[in-house]
């Protein structure tokens, strides 16, 4: 499998992205196409004793879209930007998926302009997995659209349900609408208008409104909201997990000699908890609704997150999520 990795425009520069991509090439036996400034990529590969080969290739891109630029305008003007070039590789069939840790807005715009939407989908959505006490909850949208209409959330529910089932292996995933209460009449106009659409969607297992605490409790497998709320939920969850681990470390540090000795016996459990709460273990989030396998990562992603994002991209492609979405949309009963 061939995965194009946009190595430019990230918080830590291209080195962490390249290291993660090359680790993925070795561990997952795939080919990574490193898209960006060729000379800079070559220097980083040489520094880290990595050679260009069948598994590690370079695709030149002379421009970069910065985080501060307007996504749509930048994608239109910068035809040789790394994310635009990577998207074209996918469009032309030179790779099987794209991974990007650059500007989320630019990635979404490049995917929309370069790949187009799946027929029947009005807006794409980012589906982000968040750990809960019993497994994983997929939250969408987590940043593609800050304003969504009820029909957009209905489509997100369908796509998120398919992703949870096909990639995460959750049978008949439970879908909930994020709200301020469980009652059907609760919430703003968006929520109350979305509820009946989800209730009448025959292709999802809609269990009703859910509250923020239900995400971590594991009472729901897929949570639907607009990108403004979803991104806040995601960032809060990540910040909270880091704080919890810091508090545990601080408690052990100040617990005295007996506490430190006791901590040695539960160290394996702490390591398991840290791994489960680590966002880098999940790698990246799929952009659902576009005609291609597209994985979006945090701008602050380091090598481990990029390596796992490549794995997610391969699973996304291997499980045929896009075809499943198309099949459901083409079914005669579906009406949006």
MINUNU-867683 format. One record per residue: residue number from 1; residue in one letter; z, x, y of N, C-alpha, C in turn. Coordinates in steps of 0.2 Angstrom, whole numbers, m for minus. Layout:
<nodes>
   logu   dotor    n.up   n.east   n.north   ca.up   ca.east   ca.north    c.up   c.east   c.north
    NUM       A       Z        X         Y       Z         X          Y       Z        X         Y
...
</nodes>
This chain:
<nodes>
   logu   dotor    n.up   n.east   n.north   ca.up   ca.east   ca.north    c.up   c.east   c.north
      1       X       0        4        m6       0         0          0       0        4         6
      2       X      m3        2        11      m4         6         18      m1        2        23
      3       X       4        6        27       8         3         32       7        7        38
      4       X       4        3        44       4         7         50      10        6        54
      5       X      13       12        57      19        12         60      18       14        67
      6       X      19       10        72      19        12         79      25       16        81
      7       X      23       22        83      29        27         84      30       28        91
      8       X      27       25        96      28        26        103      32       20       106
      9       X      35       22       112      38        17        116      45       14       114
     10       X      49       19       110      55        17        108      61       20       112
     11       X      67       18       111      72        21        114      74       28       113
     12       X      73       30       107      74        37        105      68       42       104
     13       X      62       39       106      56        43        106      53       43        99
     14       X      48       46        97      44        45         91      47       49        85
     15       X      52       54        86      54        58         80      58       53        75
     16       X      62       49        77      66        45         72      61       40        69
     17       X      56       38        72      52        33         69      47       37        64
     18       X      45       43        66      41        47         61      45       49        55
     19       X      52       51        56      56        53         50      57       47        46
     20       X      58       41        48      59        35         44      53       33        40
     21       X      47       34        44      41        32         40      39       37        35
     22       X      40       43        36      39        48         30      44       47        25
     23       X      50       46        26      55        44         21      53       39        17
     24       X      50       33        20      47        28         16      42       29        12
     25       X      37       34        14      31        36         10      34       39         4
     26       X      39       43         4      41        47         m2      45       42        m6
     27       X      49       38        m3      54        33         m7      50       27       m10
     28       X      45       25        m7      42        18         m9      35       20       m11
     29       X      33       26       m12      26        28        m14      21       24       m11
     30       X      21       24        m4      16        20          0      13       25         5
     31       X       7       23         8       4        27         13       6       25        20
     32       X       9       29        25      10        27         31       5       30        36
     33       X       3       26        41      m2        28         46       2       28        52
     34       X       3       34        55       7        35         61       3       35        67
     35       X       4       29        71       0        28         76       3       30        83
     36       X       0       34        87       2        37         93      m1       43        95
     37       X       2       47        99      m1        53        102      m1       58        96
     38       X      m7       60        95      m8        64         89      m5       71        89
     39       X      m5       74        95      m2        81         95       5       81        95
     40       X       8       75        98      15        75         97      18       73        90
     41       X      14       69        87      15        67         80      15       74        76
     42       X      10       78        76       9        84         72      14       89        74
     43       X      17       89        80      22        94         81      29       92        78
     44       X      30       85        78      36        83         75      35       84        67
     45       X      30       82        64      29        83         57      30       91        55
     46       X      27       95        59      28       102         58      35      104        58
     47       X      38      102        64      45       104         65      50      101        59
     48       X      48       96        56      52        93         50      49       95        43
     49       X      44      100        43      41       102         37      38       96        33
     50       X      34       92        37      31        87         34      23       88        35
     51       X      19       87        30      12        89         30       8       82        30
     52       X       2       82        34      m3        77         33      m6       77        26
     53       X      m6       71        23      m8        70         16     m11       63        15
     54       X     m12       62         9     m14        55          7      m8       50         9
     55       X      m2       52         9       3        47         10       5       47        18
     56       X       4       53        21       6        53         28      m1       54        32
     57       X      m3       50        36      m9        50         40      m8       49        48
     58       X     m12       51        52     m11        50         59     m17       46        62
     59       X     m16       41        66     m21        38         70     m19       38        77
     60       X     m24       41        81     m23        43         88     m23       37        92
     61       X     m18       37        97     m17        31        102     m15       35       108
     62       X     m19       35       114     m17        39        120     m13       35       125
     63       X     m11       29       124      m7        25        129      m1       22       125
     64       X       4       21       130      10        18        127      12       12       132
     65       X      14        7       129      17         1        133      24        2       133
     66       X      27        2       139      34         3        140      38       m3       140
     67       X      44       m3       139      48        m9        139      48      m13       145
     68       X      47      m10       151      48       m13        157      41      m17       159
     69       X      36      m15       156      29       m18        157      29      m25       155
     70       X      24      m29       159      23       m36        157      19      m36       150
     71       X      21      m39       145      18       m38        138      11      m40       138
     72       X       9      m46       141       2       m49        140      m2      m45       144
     73       X      m1      m43       151      m5       m39        155      m6      m32       152
     74       X      m1      m29       149      m1       m22        147      m6      m22       141
     75       X      m5      m27       136      m9       m27        130     m17      m28       132
     76       X     m18      m32       137     m25       m33        139     m28      m26       143
     77       X     m24      m23       147     m26       m17        150     m26      m11       146
     78       X     m21      m10       142     m21        m4        138     m24       m5       131
     79       X     m30       m4       131     m34        m5        125     m32        0       119
     80       X     m30        6       122     m28        12        117     m21       13       117
     81       X     m17        8       118     m10         8        117      m8        8       109
     82       X      m3       11       108      m1        12        100      m1        6        97
     83       X       3        1       100       4        m6         96      m3       m9        96
     84       X      m7       m9       101     m14       m12        100     m18       m9        95
     85       X     m18       m2        95     m22         2         90     m19        0        83
     86       X     m13        0        82     m10        m2         75     m12       m9        73
     87       X     m12      m14        78     m14       m21         76     m21      m21        74
     88       X     m25      m17        78     m33       m17         76     m34      m14        69
     89       X     m30       m9        67     m30        m7         60     m29      m12        55
     90       X     m24      m16        56     m22       m22         52     m28      m27        52
     91       X     m31      m29        58     m36       m33         59     m42      m31        55
     92       X     m44      m25        55     m50       m22         52     m49      m20        44
     93       X     m43      m22        42     m41       m21         35     m40      m13        33
     94       X     m38       m9        38     m37        m2         36     m30       m1        34
     95       X     m25       m6        35     m19        m6         33     m16      m13        30
     96       X     m11      m13        27      m8       m20         24      m3      m23        29
     97       X       0      m19        33       5       m22         38       6      m17        43
     98       X      10      m20        48      12       m16         54      19      m16        55
     99       X      22      m10        57      29       m10         59      29       m7        66
    100       X      33      m10        70      34        m8         77      41       m8        80
    101       X      43       m3        83      50        m3         86      49       m3        94
    102       X      43       m4        96      42        m4        103      44      m10       107
    103       X      41      m12       112      42       m18        116      41      m24       112
    104       X      46      m28       111      45       m34        107      40      m39       110
    105       X      40      m40       116      35       m44        120      28      m41       119
    106       X      27      m35       119      20       m32        118      18      m32       111
    107       X      23      m32       106      21       m33         99      19      m40        98
    108       X      22      m45       100      20       m52        100      14      m53       103
    109       X      13      m50       109       6       m51        112       1      m48       109
    110       X       2      m42       106      m4       m38        102      m5      m42        96
    111       X       0      m45        93      m2       m49         87      m6      m55        88
    112       X      m4      m59        93      m7       m65         95     m14      m64        97
    113       X     m15      m58       102     m22       m57        104     m26      m54        98
    114       X     m23      m49        94     m27       m46         90     m28      m49        83
    115       X     m23      m53        81     m24       m56         74     m25      m64        75
    116       X     m22      m67        80     m23       m74         81     m17      m78        77
    117       X     m16      m84        78     m11       m88         75     m14      m91        68
    118       X     m10      m92        63     m12       m96         58     m13     m103        60
    119       X     m19     m106        57     m21      m112         59     m16     m117        58
    120       X     m14     m121        63      m9      m126         63      m2     m124        66
    121       X      m1     m117        67       5      m115         70       3     m114        78
    122       X       8     m117        82       7      m116         89      10     m110        92
    123       X      16     m108        89      19      m102         92      22      m98        86
    124       X      21      m91        86      24       m87         81      32      m87        82
    125       X      36      m85        77      43       m84         77      45      m78        74
    126       X      51      m75        76      54       m69         73      59      m71        69
    127       X      59      m70        62      64       m72         57      69      m66        56
    128       X      75      m66        58      79       m61         57      85      m62        52
    129       X      86      m58        47      91       m59         42      98      m57        45
    130       X     103      m61        44     110       m59         46     114      m60        40
    131       X     118      m55        39     123       m55         33     128      m60        34
    132       X     130      m64        28     135       m69         28     140      m67        22
    133       X     145      m71        21     150       m69         16     147      m69         9
    134       X     142      m73         8     139       m74          2     132      m71         1
    135       X     129      m69         6     122       m67          6     119      m65        12
    136       X     114      m69        14     110       m68         20     108      m75        23
    137       X     108      m75        30     106       m81         33     100      m79        38
    138       X      94      m82        37      89       m80         42      89      m85        48
    139       X      89      m81        54      89       m84         60      83      m84        64
    140       X      80      m89        66      73       m89         69      73      m95        74
    141       X      71      m94        80      67       m88         82      73      m83        85
    142       X      72      m77        85      76       m72         87      73      m68        93
    143       X      68      m71        96      66       m67        102      58      m68       104
    144       X      54      m71       100      47       m72        101      46      m77       107
    145       X      50      m82       107      49       m87        112      56      m89       115
    146       X      57      m89       122      63       m90        125      63      m98       126
    147       X      58     m101       126      57      m109        127      53     m111       121
    148       X      56     m116       118      52      m119        112      53     m127       112
    149       X      47     m130       111      47      m137        110      49     m139       103
    150       X      51     m145       102      54      m148         95      49     m146        90
    151       X      42     m147        91      37      m146         86      37     m138        84
    152       X      38     m134        89      39      m127         87      44     m125        83
    153       X      50     m128        84      56      m127         80      55     m130        73
    154       X      51     m136        72      49      m138         66      45     m134        62
    155       X      40     m131        65      36      m126         62      40     m120        60
    156       X      45     m117        64      49      m112         63      53     m113        56
    157       X      55     m119        56      59      m121         50      55     m120        43
    158       X      49     m122        44      45      m122         38      44     m115        36
    159       X      42     m111        41      40      m104         40      46     m100        38
    160       X      52     m101        41      58       m98         39      60      m99        32
    161       X      59     m106        30      61      m108         23      57     m104        18
    162       X      50     m104        19      46      m100         15      47      m93        14
    163       X      49      m90        20      51       m83         20      57      m82        15
    164       X      62      m86        17      69       m85         13      68      m86         5
    165       X      63      m90         4      62       m92         m4      58      m86        m7
    166       X      52      m84        m3      47       m80         m6      50      m72        m6
    167       X      53      m70        m1      55       m63          0      63      m62        m2
    168       X      67      m67         1      74       m66         m1      76      m69        m7
    169       X      72      m73       m11      73       m75        m17      78      m81       m17
    170       X      79      m85       m12      84       m90        m11      80      m97       m13
    171       X      82     m100       m19      79      m106        m21      81     m112       m17
    172       X      76     m115       m15      77      m121        m11      82     m120        m5
    173       X      80     m115         0      85      m113          5      87     m119         9
    174       X      93     m119        11      96      m124         15      94     m123        23
    175       X      92     m127        26      89      m126         33      94     m130        38
    176       X      96     m127        43     101      m130         48      98     m129        55
    177       X      99     m134        59      97      m134         66     104     m132        70
    178       X     103     m126        74     109      m123         77     111     m128        83
    179       X     117     m130        83     119      m135         89     126     m134        90
    180       X     129     m138        95     136      m138         97     140     m142        93
    181       X     138     m146        88     141      m150         84     137     m152        78
    182       X     140     m155        73     137      m157         67     133     m164        68
    183       X     136     m168        72     134      m175         73     126     m175        75
    184       X     123     m180        73     115      m180         74     114     m181        81
    185       X     119     m184        85     118      m186         92     120     m180        97
    186       X     123     m175        94     125      m169         98     119     m165       101
    187       X     121     m162       106     116      m157        109     112     m159       115
    188       X     107     m154       117     103      m156        122      97     m159       120
    189       X      92     m161       125      86      m164        123      82     m161       118
    190       X      82     m154       118      78      m151        113      81     m152       106
    191       X      87     m151       105      91      m152         99      90     m159        96
    192       X      91     m164       100      91      m171         98      84     m173        97
    193       X      79     m170       100      72      m172         98      69     m168        92
    194       X      72     m162        91      70      m159         85      73     m161        78
    195       X      79     m164        79      82      m167         73      78     m171        68
    196       X      75     m177        71      71      m181         67      65     m178        64
    197       X      62     m173        68      56      m169         65      58     m166        58
    198       X      64     m162        59      66      m158         53      69     m163        47
    199       X      72     m169        49      74      m173         44      68     m176        40
    200       X      62     m177        44      56      m180         40      51     m175        38
    201       X      53     m168        38      49      m163         35      50     m162        28
    202       X      45     m164        24      46      m165         17      46     m158        13
    203       X      44     m153        17      44      m146         14      50     m142        15
    204       X      55     m144        18      61      m140         19      67     m144        17
    205       X      72     m141        15      79      m144         13      83     m144        19
    206       X      82     m149        23      86      m149         30      93     m152        28
    207       X      98     m149        30     105      m151         29     108     m154        35
    208       X     105     m154        41     108      m156         47     109     m151        52
    209       X     113     m153        57     115      m148         62     121     m143        60
    210       X     120     m137        62     125      m132         60     128     m129        67
    211       X     134     m126        66     137      m123         72     136     m115        71
    212       X     138     m111        76     137      m104         76     141     m101        70
    213       X     147     m104        69     151      m101         63     148     m102        56
    214       X     144     m107        56     141      m108         49     136     m102        47
    215       X     133      m98        52     129       m93         50     133      m87        46
    216       X     139      m86        48     142       m80         45     146      m83        39
    217       X     147      m90        38     151       m93         33     146      m93        27
    218       X     140      m93        28     135       m94         22     134     m101        20
    219       X     135     m106        24     134      m113         22     127     m115        23
    220       X     123     m111        26     116      m112         27     112     m106        26
    221       X     106     m106        24     101      m101         22      97      m99        28
    222       X      94     m104        32      90      m104         37      92     m107        43
    223       X      93     m104        49      95      m107         55      90     m107        60
    224       X      88     m113        63      83      m114         68      86     m115        75
    225       X      83     m111        80      84      m112         87      79     m108        91
    226       X      79     m109        97      74      m106        101      76      m98       102
    227       X      71      m94       104      72       m87        105      77      m85       110
    228       X      78      m89       115      84       m87        120      90      m87       116
    229       X      92      m92       113      98       m93        109      99      m88       103
    230       X      93      m88       100      93       m84         94      94      m76        95
    231       X      91      m74       100      92       m67        102      99      m65       104
    232       X     102      m70       108     109       m69        109     114      m69       103
    233       X     112      m74        98     116       m74         92     115      m67        88
    234       X     109      m65        88     108       m59         84     112      m53        87
    235       X     111      m52        94     114       m46         97     122      m47        97
    236       X     125      m53        97     132       m54         97     134      m52        90
    237       X     130      m54        85     132       m53         78     132      m45        76
    238       X     127      m42        79     127       m34         78     133      m31        82
    239       X     134      m33        88     140       m30         92     147      m31        88
    240       X     147      m37        85     154       m39         82     155      m35        76
    241       X     149      m34        72     150       m30         66     152      m23        67
    242       X     149      m20        73     151       m13         75     158      m13        77
    243       X     160      m18        80     167       m19         83     172      m19        77
    244       X     170      m23        72     175       m24         66     176      m18        62
    245       X     170      m14        61     171        m7         58     175       m2        62
    246       X     174       m3        69     178         2         73     186        0        73
    247       X     187       m6        73     194        m9         72     197       m6        66
    248       X     193       m7        60     196        m5         54     198        2        54
    249       X     193        7        56     194        14         57     200       15        61
    250       X     201       12        66     206        13         71     213       11        68
    251       X     213        6        64     219         4         60     221        9        55
    252       X     216       11        52     218        16         46     221       23        50
    253       X     217       25        55     219        31         59     227       31        61
    254       X     229       25        63     235        24         66     241       21        61
    255       X     239       21        55     243        18         50     248       22        47
    256       X     248       29        49     253        33         46     250       36        39
    257       X     254       41        36     252        44         30     251       40        24
    258       X     256       35        24     256        30         18     249       26        19
    259       X     248       23        25     242        19         26     236       23        24
    260       X     236       29        26     230        33         25     229       35        17
    261       X     234       36        14     234        36          7     231       30         3
    262       X     234       24         6     232        18          3     224       17         4
    263       X     222       19        10     215        18         12     210       22         7
    264       X     213       27         4     208        31          0     206       26        m6
    265       X     211       22        m8     210        18        m14     205       12       m13
    266       X     204       10        m6     200         5         m5     194        7        m1
    267       X     193       14        m1     187        17          3     180       14         0
    268       X     179       14        m7     173        11         m9     171        4        m6
    269       X     177        0        m6     176        m7         m3     174       m7         4
    270       X     177       m2         8     175        m1         15     168        1        16
    271       X     166        6        12     159         8         12     154        2        10
    272       X     156       m2         6     151        m8          4     151      m12        10
    273       X     157      m14        13     157       m18         19     152      m15        25
    274       X     153       m9        26     149        m5         31     142       m6        30
    275       X     140       m5        24     133        m6         22     130      m13        23
    276       X     134      m18        21     132       m25         22     131      m27        29
    277       X     136      m24        33     136       m26         41     131      m21        45
    278       X     128      m16        42     124       m12         45     117      m15        46
    279       X     115      m16        53     108       m19         54     102      m15        51
    280       X     103       m8        51      98        m4         49      96       m5        42
    281       X     101       m8        38      99        m9         31      94      m15        30
    282       X      93      m19        35      89       m24         35      82      m22        38
    283       X      82      m17        41      76       m14         44      72      m17        50
    284       X      69      m22        48      65       m26         53      64      m33        52
    285       X      62      m37        56      61       m44         56      54      m46        56
    286       X      51      m50        51      44       m52         51      43      m57        57
    287       X      37      m56        60      34       m61         65      30      m66        61
    288       X      33      m72        60      29       m77         56      25      m81        61
    289       X      19      m83        58      14       m87         61       8      m84        64
    290       X       8      m78        63       1       m74         65      m2      m72        58
    291       X      m9      m71        59     m13       m69         53     m13      m62        51
    292       X      m7      m60        49      m6       m53         47       1      m52        46
    293       X       3      m47        42      10       m45         41      12      m40        46
    294       X      17      m43        50      19       m39         56      27      m39        56
    295       X      30      m33        56      37       m32         56      39      m29        63
    296       X      44      m32        66      47       m30         73      54      m27        72
    297       X      55      m21        74      61       m18         74      65      m17        81
    298       X      71      m16        81      74       m14         87      72       m8        91
    299       X      72       m8        97      69        m2        101      74        4        99
    300       X      80        2        97      85         8         96      85       10        89
    301       X      80        8        85      80         9         78      80       17        77
    302       X      83       19        72      83        26         70      79       26        63
    303       X      79       32        60      75        33         54      77       28        48
    304       X      83       27        47      85        23         41      82       16        42
    305       X      83       13        48      80         7         50      73        6        49
    306       X      69       11        51      62        11         50      60       12        43
    307       X      63       16        39      62        16         32      63       10        29
    308       X      68        6        30      69         0         27      64       m6        30
    309       X      62       m5        36      57        m9         39      50       m9        35
    310       X      49       m3        33      43        m2         29      43       m5        22
    311       X      49       m5        20      51        m9         13      50      m16        14
    312       X      52      m19        20      52       m26         21      44      m28        22
    313       X      41      m23        26      33       m25         26      30      m25        20
    314       X      32      m21        15      29       m21          9      30      m27         5
    315       X      37      m29         5      39       m35          2      35      m41         5
    316       X      35      m41        11      31       m47         15      24      m48        12
    317       X      21      m42        12      14       m42          9      14      m44         2
    318       X      18      m41        m2      18       m42         m9      19      m49       m11
    319       X      23      m53        m8      25       m59         m9      21      m65        m6
    320       X      16      m63        m3      11       m68          0      13      m73         4
    321       X      18      m71         9      21       m76         13      16      m80        17
    322       X      11      m76        20       6       m79         24       2      m85        21
    323       X       0      m83        15      m4       m88         11       0      m94         9
    324       X       7      m93         8      11       m99          6      12     m103        12
    325       X      12     m100        18      13      m104         24       6     m108        25
    326       X       1     m105        24      m6      m108         25      m7     m114        20
    327       X      m4     m113        14      m5      m118          9      m1     m125        11
    328       X       5     m123        14      10      m129         16       7     m133        22
    329       X       4     m129        26       1      m132         32      m5     m136        31
    330       X      m9     m134        25     m15      m137         24     m14     m143        19
    331       X      m8     m144        17      m6      m150         12      m7     m156        17
    332       X     m10     m161        14     m11      m167         17      m5     m171        20
    333       X       1     m170        17       6      m173         20       9     m170        26
    334       X       7     m164        28      10      m161         34       7     m163        40
    335       X      11     m166        45       9      m168         51      13     m165        57
    336       X      10     m161        61      14      m158         66      11     m161        73
</nodes>
